[in-house]
Amino acid sequence: MKSIAATPAVQVRCQGRLTSLHETPTADLTGALEYDLAQLAPRLRPLIDENLELKGREITKFRIQGPLTIAADPRQATPNRTTNQTPSLLVSPKLEFDGGLQWEFVRVLGVGIGAGAFDVQLREGVARVRPMELAVAGGTLRVTPMLDLRQTPAVVRLAPGQVAEKIAIEPAMCRTWLKYVAPLLADATEAEGVFSLQLEQAEFPCDDPQNGVVLGKLLVESARVSAGPLARQYIVLAQQLKGLSEGRPLRQPISTSQRDWIDLPKQEISLEIRQGRVYHQGVKIQIGDVQITTRGSVGFDQTVQLLAEIPLQDAWLKTDIARRALQGQVVRIPVGGSVLAPRLDGRAINNLASQAIGNAANNVLQDQINRGLDQGLKRLFGTPK
């Protein structure tokens, strides 16, 4: 048999045999897929990324061989890791497929990907893609995905290892996926720097990718970003703490702008995705001479649950009273709200101010006691010679 199916964006030609149509339909087909990715992009944007760009007009070959449906045989399915129940198979383990796709350029989630191709092979219910090495934003992306169809829902997994190397940070990345990994970068209008990414585990259920599980590390070579909503909150916080340490009024007006810059020194950030949230540990940022370390999570609903820690530096403590009241203190500030409308819990700063006043008063009283005791000892024993 020969068959042709066509739309303005896709044309499929195949030839071969279909047998056992009334029982278990079985295919032995070869063919070619001709497609125009630029015409496909508008249909895919609602599903993937509203700013998705696709370029490429290609023809690729494919082969399909084996049963197109499956008889119920739960012994052939892979048990679910969580429930230990055996799900229904999505495809017959005897179905085989070989094919692939090519493209000239792809931009997805703010990441531009140069020309490339992937070749897929389906065997025993698992579709495996040959390792891909792609040019991305001045660096390299290396991925080896697989699609496990032996369970319901199907699961996409990525092979562990260093999947991204020396990728240049761009503002479009900060507006999309990077804000979940490092919320400080959210909506930065200017960004520069380089990062790499290592994965220990990455798997995503096809029916709910946001409920996937990821373990890995973001390796920041260096980064500098203009202040977005959360970054500006940190700048205000840093200025308030410096002002308090230097004895300035806590309510003194503070202004920020998008031209304020924040630096991320070279560091390794542990990250984890689970239950719809991206968790990070130990993100270090520098605002002038103020160092802030954050930990916490950002949800895919963009809610923020963070804790910012700021050590008070000795250089800020201009007086003996300030040094005795605040030296060695680390201020911990909870941050809530959302990525675009963060809320810092100002009670920590108010508590620090009250503590400073209390400690200062205690120190003054202790000084007076010490002076009085010293004078009394001198009257009793005389001035030491």
N, C-alpha and C positions, 0 to 999 in steps of 0.2 A: 504494500500500500504506500501511497504518497499523500502527504497532507501539507496544507499551508494555512497558517492563521496569522492575521496581520492587523495592526492598528497603526496610527501615524507614528507612534514611538517605538513599536516592537513588531518584528516579523519573525515567525517561526516556520522553518521548513523541516520536515522529517520524513523518513522512509523506513520500512521494515515490516514487522508483523505484530498483530495483536491476536492472541488466542485465548480460548476458554472464557469467552465474554460472559457466559451465563453462570459460571462457577467462580473461579478465581482468575480474573483477567491478568494475562501475563504479556509483558512487552519485550520486544527485541527490536529497538529503534535506534537509529542514528540520525543526526540532523545538524542544523545550523541555526544560530540565534543572531539576528541582526537588530541592532537597537541604537537609538539616539538618546544619550543620557540627558542632554539639555531639555528634551521634551518630557522626559520622565521626572525631572526634578520637581516641577510644580505639584505633581501628584504625591510625591514622597515628603514634601515639606511638612504637612500637618502631622505626619507620623514620626519624623526624625528631628528636624530642626527647621524653623521658619526661615532661616537664612541659608539653607542648604544650596550649594552650587555643585553642579555636575557638568562635565564636558567630556565629549568623546562620542564618536560614531564608529561602532565596531561590529565585527562579525566573529563569533566564536562557535566552535563545534561542541556537540554533546553526544552522549550515549546513555540509553536507559535499557536495562535488562533485568527481568525478574518479575515476580508477582506484584501487581499494583495494589492489591488489598491483602489483608491478613485474616487468617482464621484465629479465633480466640484461643490462645495458648499461653496462659499466664506464666508458665515455666520459662518462657523465652524472655520475659521482661526483667529489667533491672530493678530491684527493690528500692523504694524511696529511702534516702539516708536518714530522714527525720522520723518518718512514721513506720519504717520497715515494712510497709505494705507494697505489694506488687501491683504497679499501675498497668493500664492497657498500653499496648504497643502502638506507636504512631505509624510506623511503616514495617513492612515485612523485613526480617533480617536477611532474607535472600535477595532483596531488591538492591541492584547496583546502579550507580550513576557516576558519570565522569563528565566534567564540564568546567566552565570558568567564566570570568568577566574581565574586561580590560577597560581602562579609562585614561584620559589625558590629564584631567585635573579634578580634584574634589576638595571642597571646603565644607567642613562639618564641625559644629560647636566651636567655631572660631579658629580651627586648625586647617591650614592649607596643605594638601597632600599632592605631591607631584605624580607624574605618570606612573602607572603600575598595573598589575594584574594579579588575580588570584585564581588558583586551580583547585577545584574541590573534587573529592573522591568519597562516595558513599559506599560503605561496606559494613555489613552486620549491624545496621541501625545507627551507625555513627558517621557523620559527614566531617571529614578532616580536610583542612586547607593547608596546602604546602606553606612552609615558612616564608613570610614576606618581609622584605627590607625596603622601606620607602623613605624618600626625602621629605622631611617635614620641617618647615621654619628654620632652616639652617642646620638642622640636626638630622637624626635618623630614628625612624620608628621600626621596631622589629616585633612582629606579632605572629603567633601560630594558633589561630582559633580552631575550635571544633564545635560541632553541634550534635548533642546526644539526643537522638530520637527514640531511645529505648525506654523512655519514661515520659509521663505526663505530669506537668508540662515539660516540653523540651527545654534543654539547658545549654547555653553557650558557655564554653570554658576557654580561658586563655592560658597558654603554657607559661610557667613561671620563668623568671629571669629579668634581665634589664630590657624593658620594652621600649623605652625612650631614652635617647642619649643626646645631650647638649642641644636641647630645643630652646629656641629663643622665645622669651615671653613677649606676647603681643596683647594690646588692649582688648581685642576681640576675645581672647582666651579668658581674660579677667571678667568679662561680662557673662561668660557661659560656665564652663566646668571648673575653672581654677578657683572661683569664689567659694566652692564647696570644700575644696582641699585646704585653701589658705584664705579664709574670709576677709583678711585684711586687704586682699587684692580686688575685692568686689568693686566693679564699676570704675576702676582706675582709667582715666582718660589718656594717660601716658604711662608706659611701662617699658622697662629694659632689664635684661638679665638672661640667665641661662639656667635650665634645670634638666635633670634626668629622672627617670622613674623605674623603680624595681618592684616587681610583683612576686609575692610568695603564693598567692591564691587569688583567683578571679573567676567567678561563675555567676551567671545571670539567668533566672527563669524567663523564658520567652514571653509568658503571659503577664509578667510583672517585673521588668528589668530593674526598677528602682528598689526592689526587695532582694537584690543580689548581695553577694558576700565578696569582699575584697580585703586582702591584707598586703601591705607593701610599704615602701619608703619613697618619699619625694626628696631628691638630692638637689639642693639649691646651690649652684655655683656662686651666684651673686644675683641680687635683684634690687631694683629701685623703682618705686611706683609713685605716681601722683596720688594725692589723698582722695579716696572715695568716702562714702558715708561712714563706715566703721573706722577707717583710718583717721578721719577728722575728729571723731570722738576720742580716739587715743591721743591725738595731739592736744586736745583740750585737757584731758586727764593729766598728761605729762606736765603741761604748763601749770595746772593747779597744784600739783604736788611740789614742783620746784618753787612756786610762789609761797606755798605754805612753809616749806623748809627754810626759805629765806626771810620769813616773817611778813610777807605781803598779805593783804586781806584776801580771804578765800573767795569772796564774791566779786572780786575785781574783774571787769569785763575782759573776755578773751575772744579773739577773732581768728578764724582759719580761712583758708582758701584752697581751691583745687591745685594751686601752684605749690603747696606744701609737699615736700618729698619725704618718703619713708624708705629706709634701707633695710634689706634682709641680708645679713652676713652669710657666709658660707656655712651650711648646716645640713643635717639629715633629719627629716621630719617623718615620724612614724604615722601611718594613716590606716584606717580601717573603715570599711563600709558594711553596715548591717542594719536591718530593720528600717531602711529608708533614711539613714543618717550617715554622715561622713564625720568620723572622729579623727582628731589629730592630737599629738602630744609634743610639747616643747617647741613651738614656733617662736623664734627669737626675732624681734624687730628693734630697730634703732631709730630714734627720733632725736636728732642732735646728740646730746650727751645722755639721753634717757634710754635705758634698755627695758623692754617689755617682753615677757614670756607668756604665751597663751597656751591653753589646752581646753578641750571641749569638743563640741560637735555643731554641725550645720545640717539641717534636714533638707530633703529634696523639696519640701514645702517652703524652704528658705528661712525657717525659724532658727534662731541662734541660741546656743547654751554654752557660754564660754566663761573662763576664769582668767583674768589678766593679773600677772604678778609683776610688781615694780619695786626693786630694791632702792631705798633712799641712799644716795651717794654722799660720802663725807664732804665732798667739795660743795654740796648745796648748803650745808649746815654752817652758817656764817658766825654764829655766836656759841659761847660755851654752853649756855642754857639749851640752845637748839641741839647741840651735839649730845648732851646728856639726856635730853628728852626723846630724841628720834634716831640716834645712831644705831645702825644695825637693823632697822625696821624694814620689813617687806610688806608692801601694801597689796592686798588681794581684792580685786574688783570684779564682782559678777557682771556679766553682760548678757542681756536677754533681747527680746524683740525679734527683729528680722534683719536680714542682710542689708536691706536698703533703709530700714528704720531701726537701727540698734538702740538699746536703752542700757546705759551704764548705771549700776546701783551706786549712787553717790554717798550712801551711808558709810561706806568704808572711809572716805575722805573726811566726812564729818566726825566719825569716831576717832580718826587719827588726830584731827584738830583738837578734839576734847582731851584726848590722851596727852597730846603735847602740852596743853595748858595745865593739865593735872600734874604731869611729870615736872614741868617747869616750876610750878608752885611748890611741889615737894622738894625739888632741888634747892630753891631759894630758902625754904624753911630749914632744910638740912644744913645749908651754909651758915644760917644764923645760929643754929644749935652748935655747930662745930666751932664758930667764932666765940660764942659764949662759953663753951666748955674750955676752949684754949685759954681765954682770959682768966677763968676761974683757976685753972691749973697753975697759971703764972703767978697768981696772987698767993697760992698755997706754997708753991715750991720755988718761986722766983724765976727769973729769966735764965734759960740755959746759957752757959758760957762755953 
